[in-house]
Amino acid sequence: MIRIPTLAVLAAGVLSAGILGATLFAGPAQAQKPDFFVPGQPRAAPPAQGARPPPAAQQGTQPHAAAAEPQAGIEADEAPLGQIPMPPVPELPALPKGPAPPASVVGVIGLPEVMRASLAAQHADKIIGERREKLNEDAQKEQLLWRDMQQALARDRAKLSPDQIRARERALQERITAAQRSFRDRNRIIQEAAQFSINQVQASLIAVIRQVAESRGMNLVLHRSQVALNVNEFDISEKVAEELNRILPTVAVPADGVSPAQPPTPPAAALPPPPGGAAPARR
């Protein structure tokens, strides 16, 4: 019997939130291990009943590899090193007098607010969100098809020979593996497109911050989150968002399925139709 992977395994990160927010265009979620086994391969035997788990298992943590085995040439029970004294600070001659920095004229900016107000970021967020939703829908349809194929195999098992059963199981397993690889590739390309789009916004944002700061005589701009107290006259967030939308109302988002990090490649082959005897996918 082949266990059907869960939807979270099919498209890890596909159900993540949109790319706007406090952390815009966040990085990809880590893929989870597939929840299936290959027919004919031995599965891990369950622990014997009443067997006492190791201390790490009781605590619910996995011991670090470095802690499990000592490093080469070092005994596990070796005494710790003694305190090594720091050498005295050397006396250096004074350098010639250099120009003093100018008096600071400070400004503050709230970058999350600017990005949420950015029309270009909103444009990219809409496109990337639609692609993530389409990937999630395709993963759900494919999972339903796997279940139909497995149910059809269960119905026909009594009238099939062992070789035919193994062939059907192998076909299902190969389809699962190919689909998971395809969903991972599509998810990676979507994430690369999101990063490509936000890089355009960030490049223009740096130029706009410099432009607005210079127009107000500011030579030091701090993140608002790093400032405990300031007055509204220091804040340039609204002006920066206005100028950013003026010069960059939209961004170029790579075409669907095209990775901006790699040269164009031929499209991947479509998944094969289910073998005969499998029920059609439910809707």
Residue pairs with C-beta under 8 A, 6 or more apart in sequence:
1 150
2 36
2 37
2 39
2 150
2 169
2 172
2 173
2 176
3 35
3 36
3 37
4 36
4 143
4 146
4 147
4 150
4 176
5 34
5 35
5 36
5 143
5 146
5 176
5 180
6 35
7 136
7 139
7 140
7 143
8 15
8 32
9 32
9 33
9 34
9 35
9 180
10 139
10 142
10 143
10 179
10 180
10 183
11 135
11 136
11 139
11 183
11 184
11 186
11 187
12 29
12 30
12 31
12 32
12 184
12 187
13 28
13 29
13 30
13 31
13 187
13 191
14 132
14 135
14 136
14 139
14 183
14 187
15 132
15 136
16 26
16 29
16 132
18 125
18 128
18 129
19 25
19 26
19 121
19 124
19 125
19 128
19 129
19 194
19 198
20 115
20 116
20 121
20 122
20 125
21 112
21 116
22 112
24 112
24 115
24 121
24 198
25 124
25 128
25 194
25 195
25 197
25 198
27 191
28 187
28 188
28 191
31 184
34 176
34 180
36 173
36 176
37 43
38 173
39 166
39 169
39 170
39 173
40 166
47 53
56 62
56 63
70 76
102 219
104 219
104 220
105 216
105 217
105 218
105 219
105 220
106 218
106 220
106 221
106 222
106 234
107 213
107 216
107 218
107 220
107 221
107 222
107 234
107 235
107 236
108 221
108 222
108 223
108 224
108 227
108 230
108 234
108 235
108 236
108 237
109 209
109 221
109 222
109 223
109 224
109 235
109 236
109 237
109 240
110 223
110 224
110 225
110 235
110 237
111 205
111 223
113 237
113 241
114 205
114 237
114 240
114 241
114 244
115 121
115 201
115 205
117 241
117 245
118 201
118 205
118 241
118 244
118 245
118 248
119 245
119 248
119 249
119 250
120 197
120 200
120 201
120 204
120 244
120 245
120 248
120 249
120 250
120 251
121 197
121 198
121 201
121 251
123 249
123 250
123 251
123 253
124 194
124 197
124 198
124 201
124 251
124 253
127 197
127 253
128 190
128 193
128 194
128 197
128 253
131 190
131 193
131 256
132 190
135 183
135 186
135 187
135 190
138 183
139 183
141 281
142 179
142 183
142 271
144 281
144 282
145 274
145 278
145 281
146 172
146 175
146 176
146 179
148 274
148 278
148 279
148 280
148 281
148 282
149 172
149 175
149 274
149 275
149 278
149 279
150 172
151 279
152 277
152 278
152 279
153 165
153 168
153 169
153 172
153 277
153 278
156 168
156 277
157 165
160 168
168 275
168 277
171 275
175 271
175 272
175 274
178 271
179 271
182 268
182 271
185 268
186 257
188 259
189 257
189 258
189 259
192 254
192 259
192 260
192 261
193 253
193 254
193 258
193 259
193 260
196 253
196 254
196 260
196 261
197 251
197 252
197 253
200 248
200 251
200 252
201 244
201 248
201 251
204 244
204 247
204 248
205 240
205 244
208 240
208 243
208 244
208 247
209 221
209 236
209 240
211 243
212 236
212 239
212 240
212 243
213 219
213 221
213 236
216 236
218 236
221 236
224 230
224 235
224 237
254 260
257 267
258 264
